[in-house]
Amino acid sequence: MLNALESSLIVLASMLSATACLFAYRRYWLRNNRHQLNDIIGWQISFLATTYAVIVAFMLADVWNNYRAAQANSESEANALINLYRSSGALSRPQNGEIRSLAKQYATAMVNEEWPAMQIGSFSRAGFTIVHQLWTTLTRTEVHSASEQAILSRALSDLTNLTEHRRIRHLDSRSGMPAIFWVLLIAGGVLTVLYTCFFDIEDSKVHAAQVLGTTFMIALVLVTIADVDAPYGGAIRIQPTAFQQALQTMADEAVPLKGNAGQPGG
């Protein structure tokens, strides 16, 4: 995973390396020998650039789809938490208040602990502990009617969904493209830039602009793929917005807990 500074440095280093390669080529390769390569390199660079562009487009589309899926999964996790918060309100005391309190604690832990931990490839212990407490509380909840049994079943279903989406999020935060794909992307980028350097152009400034432009575009695409491939740790990472909104929704809830209604005066 890369931050914005690291991505910028990689792009800059790539452009400096390409400039050094171009300078060495034009400085030490004989002019007449360079010109003879144009006929050979012309069709080769066209084939290489086309093939590489298709590979890069496929990889970028794949990591972007995975990023969007990870984002949708985190939103589904937050939605399952809100559903659990709402359905638990109809359960008997004191379990309803305990479950709602744990739901708020879970959302708070996601925002303040889990997301910062995922940026460095880790997870918070608090999230696991709260989920365990939710399961313990729900499975020990007593019901006294068919309607309460239905509500408890719904709450258990919501907690099951939350646990499943949490597990998928953990997998998403640790998954990434296989190393062989990175070898393919980097090797293809280096070859494309080298062929651009070897293609002889009379005006050195035009040649330098062509090489630098190609290098900049390839390096920028590669660091973008690296960032998006780490949906919770890169510079373009998923934010805990869904859980922040869940906290706001819980704070705005005005549905009274069962058993909290005031007694009529007499």
C-alpha positions as CSV (number, residue, x, y, z in Angstrom):
1,M,0.0,0.0,0.0
2,L,1.2,3.5,-0.9
3,N,0.5,6.9,0.5
4,A,0.4,10.0,-1.7
5,L,4.0,11.0,-1.1
6,E,5.3,7.5,-1.9
7,S,3.2,7.4,-5.1
8,S,4.6,10.8,-6.1
9,L,8.2,9.7,-5.4
10,I,7.7,6.6,-7.5
11,V,6.4,8.6,-10.5
12,L,9.3,11.1,-10.1
13,A,11.9,8.4,-9.8
14,S,10.5,6.6,-12.9
15,M,10.7,9.8,-14.9
16,L,14.3,10.5,-13.8
17,S,15.3,7.0,-14.7
18,A,13.8,7.3,-18.1
19,T,15.6,10.6,-18.6
20,A,18.9,9.0,-17.7
21,C,18.3,6.1,-20.0
22,L,17.4,8.5,-22.9
23,F,20.5,10.6,-22.3
24,A,22.8,7.6,-22.2
25,Y,21.3,6.2,-25.4
26,R,21.6,9.5,-27.4
27,R,25.0,10.2,-26.0
28,Y,26.7,6.9,-26.6
29,W,24.9,5.2,-29.4
30,L,26.1,6.2,-32.9
31,R,23.6,8.4,-34.8
32,N,23.6,6.3,-38.0
33,N,23.0,3.1,-36.0
34,R,20.1,4.6,-34.2
35,H,18.4,5.7,-37.3
36,Q,18.6,2.2,-38.8
37,L,16.6,0.8,-35.8
38,N,13.5,2.9,-36.6
39,D,12.1,0.5,-39.2
40,I,12.5,-2.4,-36.8
41,I,11.4,-0.7,-33.6
42,G,8.3,1.0,-35.2
43,W,6.1,-2.1,-35.6
44,Q,7.5,-3.7,-32.4
45,I,6.6,-0.7,-30.2
46,S,3.2,-0.5,-31.8
47,F,2.5,-4.2,-30.9
48,L,4.0,-3.9,-27.5
49,A,2.2,-0.7,-26.6
50,T,-1.2,-2.1,-27.7
51,T,-0.7,-5.4,-25.8
52,Y,0.5,-3.5,-22.7
53,A,-2.5,-1.1,-22.9
54,V,-4.9,-4.0,-23.0
55,I,-3.2,-5.7,-20.0
56,V,-3.2,-2.4,-17.9
57,A,-6.8,-1.7,-18.7
58,F,-7.8,-5.2,-17.6
59,M,-5.8,-5.0,-14.4
60,L,-7.2,-1.5,-13.6
61,A,-10.8,-2.6,-14.2
62,D,-10.3,-5.6,-12.0
63,V,-8.9,-3.8,-9.0
64,W,-11.5,-1.0,-9.4
65,N,-14.3,-3.6,-9.4
66,N,-12.8,-5.2,-6.3
67,Y,-12.5,-1.8,-4.6
68,R,-16.2,-1.0,-5.3
69,A,-17.2,-4.5,-4.0
70,A,-15.2,-3.8,-0.8
71,Q,-16.9,-0.4,-0.4
72,A,-20.3,-2.0,-0.9
73,N,-19.5,-4.7,1.6
74,S,-18.5,-2.2,4.3
75,E,-21.8,-0.3,3.7
76,S,-23.7,-3.5,4.0
77,E,-21.9,-4.2,7.3
78,A,-23.0,-0.8,8.6
79,N,-26.6,-1.4,7.4
80,A,-26.7,-4.7,9.2
81,L,-25.6,-2.9,12.3
82,I,-28.4,-0.4,12.0
83,N,-31.0,-3.1,11.4
84,L,-29.7,-4.9,14.5
85,Y,-30.0,-1.7,16.5
86,R,-33.6,-1.2,15.4
87,S,-34.8,-4.7,15.7
88,S,-33.3,-5.2,19.2
89,G,-35.4,-2.3,20.5
90,A,-38.5,-4.5,20.6
91,L,-36.8,-7.1,22.7
92,S,-37.3,-7.4,26.5
93,R,-35.3,-5.4,29.0
94,P,-32.4,-5.4,29.9
95,Q,-31.2,-7.1,26.7
96,N,-32.6,-4.5,24.4
97,G,-30.6,-1.7,26.0
98,E,-27.4,-3.8,26.2
99,I,-27.6,-4.7,22.5
100,R,-28.2,-1.1,21.5
101,S,-25.3,0.0,23.6
102,L,-23.0,-2.6,22.1
103,A,-24.1,-1.6,18.6
104,K,-23.1,2.0,19.3
105,Q,-19.8,0.8,20.7
106,Y,-19.2,-1.3,17.6
107,A,-19.7,1.7,15.2
108,T,-17.5,3.9,17.4
109,A,-14.8,1.2,17.4
110,M,-14.9,0.9,13.6
111,V,-14.5,4.7,13.1
112,N,-11.9,5.3,15.9
113,E,-9.9,2.0,16.0
114,E,-10.6,-0.4,13.2
115,W,-10.2,1.9,10.2
116,P,-6.9,3.4,11.5
117,A,-5.6,-0.1,12.2
118,M,-6.5,-1.4,8.7
119,Q,-4.4,1.4,7.2
120,I,-1.3,-0.4,8.6
121,G,-2.6,-3.9,7.8
122,S,-4.0,-4.7,11.3
123,F,-7.4,-4.9,13.1
124,S,-8.7,-3.7,16.4
125,R,-9.4,-6.2,19.2
126,A,-12.4,-4.1,20.2
127,G,-14.4,-5.1,17.2
128,F,-14.0,-8.8,17.8
129,T,-14.8,-8.4,21.5
130,I,-18.0,-6.5,20.8
131,V,-19.2,-9.0,18.2
132,H,-18.6,-11.8,20.7
133,Q,-20.6,-9.9,23.3
134,L,-23.4,-9.3,20.8
135,W,-23.6,-13.0,20.1
136,T,-23.6,-13.9,23.8
137,T,-26.3,-11.4,24.6
138,L,-28.6,-12.4,21.8
139,T,-28.3,-16.1,22.3
140,R,-29.1,-15.8,26.0
141,T,-32.1,-13.5,25.4
142,E,-35.3,-15.1,26.7
143,V,-38.6,-14.7,24.7
144,H,-42.1,-14.9,26.1
145,S,-44.2,-14.8,23.0
146,A,-44.3,-15.7,19.3
147,S,-43.8,-12.1,18.3
148,E,-40.7,-11.8,20.5
149,Q,-39.3,-15.0,19.0
150,A,-39.8,-13.5,15.5
151,I,-38.0,-10.3,16.6
152,L,-35.1,-12.3,18.1
153,S,-34.8,-14.4,14.9
154,R,-34.6,-11.2,12.9
155,A,-32.0,-9.8,15.2
156,L,-29.9,-13.0,15.0
157,S,-30.2,-12.7,11.2
158,D,-28.9,-9.1,11.3
159,L,-26.0,-10.1,13.5
160,T,-25.2,-13.0,11.2
161,N,-25.1,-10.6,8.2
162,L,-22.9,-8.2,10.2
163,T,-20.5,-10.9,11.1
164,E,-20.3,-12.2,7.5
165,H,-19.6,-8.7,6.1
166,R,-17.0,-8.1,8.8
167,R,-15.2,-11.3,7.8
168,I,-15.3,-10.4,4.1
169,R,-13.9,-6.9,4.9
170,H,-11.0,-8.5,6.7
171,L,-10.3,-10.7,3.7
172,D,-10.6,-7.7,1.4
173,S,-8.1,-5.7,3.4
174,R,-5.5,-8.5,3.1
175,S,-6.1,-9.5,-0.5
176,G,-4.2,-8.2,-3.5
177,M,-3.1,-9.0,-7.0
178,P,-0.7,-12.0,-7.3
179,A,3.0,-11.0,-7.5
180,I,3.3,-12.4,-11.1
181,F,0.8,-9.8,-12.2
182,W,3.0,-7.0,-10.8
183,V,6.0,-8.6,-12.6
184,L,4.0,-8.4,-15.8
185,L,2.9,-4.8,-15.3
186,I,6.4,-3.5,-14.3
187,A,8.3,-5.5,-17.0
188,G,5.8,-4.3,-19.6
189,G,6.1,-0.7,-18.5
190,V,9.9,-0.8,-18.6
191,L,10.0,-2.4,-22.0
192,T,7.6,0.2,-23.4
193,V,9.6,3.0,-22.1
194,L,12.9,1.5,-23.4
195,Y,11.4,1.0,-26.9
196,T,10.3,4.7,-26.8
197,C,13.9,5.7,-25.9
198,F,15.3,3.6,-28.8
199,F,13.0,5.1,-31.4
200,D,15.2,7.7,-33.1
201,I,13.8,11.3,-33.3
202,E,15.8,14.2,-34.7
203,D,14.8,16.8,-32.2
204,S,16.1,15.8,-28.8
205,K,13.5,17.9,-27.0
206,V,10.6,16.2,-28.8
207,H,12.1,12.8,-28.0
208,A,12.5,13.7,-24.3
209,A,8.9,15.0,-24.2
210,Q,7.7,11.7,-25.8
211,V,9.7,9.5,-23.3
212,L,8.7,11.6,-20.3
213,G,5.1,11.7,-21.2
214,T,5.0,7.9,-21.8
215,T,6.8,7.2,-18.5
216,F,4.6,9.6,-16.5
217,M,1.4,7.9,-17.8
218,I,2.7,4.4,-17.2
219,A,4.0,5.2,-13.7
220,L,0.8,7.0,-12.8
221,V,-1.4,4.1,-13.8
222,L,0.8,1.6,-11.9
223,V,0.7,3.6,-8.7
224,T,-3.1,4.0,-9.1
225,I,-3.5,0.3,-9.5
226,A,-1.3,-0.2,-6.3
227,D,-3.5,2.3,-4.4
228,V,-6.8,0.9,-5.5
229,D,-5.6,-2.7,-4.9
230,A,-5.3,-1.8,-1.2
231,P,-8.9,-0.6,-0.6
232,Y,-8.4,0.1,3.1
233,G,-4.7,1.1,3.2
234,G,-3.8,3.0,0.1
235,A,-4.0,6.7,-0.7
236,I,-7.4,6.1,-2.3
237,R,-8.8,4.2,0.6
238,I,-12.4,3.5,1.7
239,Q,-13.4,5.8,4.5
240,P,-15.6,4.7,7.5
241,T,-18.4,7.0,6.2
242,A,-21.0,4.3,6.5
243,F,-20.3,3.8,10.2
244,Q,-20.2,7.5,10.9
245,Q,-23.7,7.7,9.3
246,A,-24.8,4.7,11.3
247,L,-23.7,6.5,14.5
248,Q,-25.7,9.5,13.5
249,T,-28.7,7.4,12.7
250,M,-28.6,5.7,16.1
251,A,-28.3,9.1,17.8
252,D,-31.4,10.3,15.9
253,E,-33.5,7.2,16.7
254,A,-36.5,8.2,18.8
255,V,-38.1,4.8,19.1
256,P,-38.5,4.1,22.9
257,L,-37.2,0.8,24.2
258,K,-39.7,-1.8,25.3
259,G,-40.6,-1.4,29.0
260,N,-39.5,2.2,29.1
261,A,-42.8,3.8,28.6
262,G,-43.9,6.0,31.5
263,Q,-46.6,4.8,33.9
264,P,-49.9,6.7,33.8
265,G,-50.4,9.1,36.6
266,G,-53.2,8.5,39.1
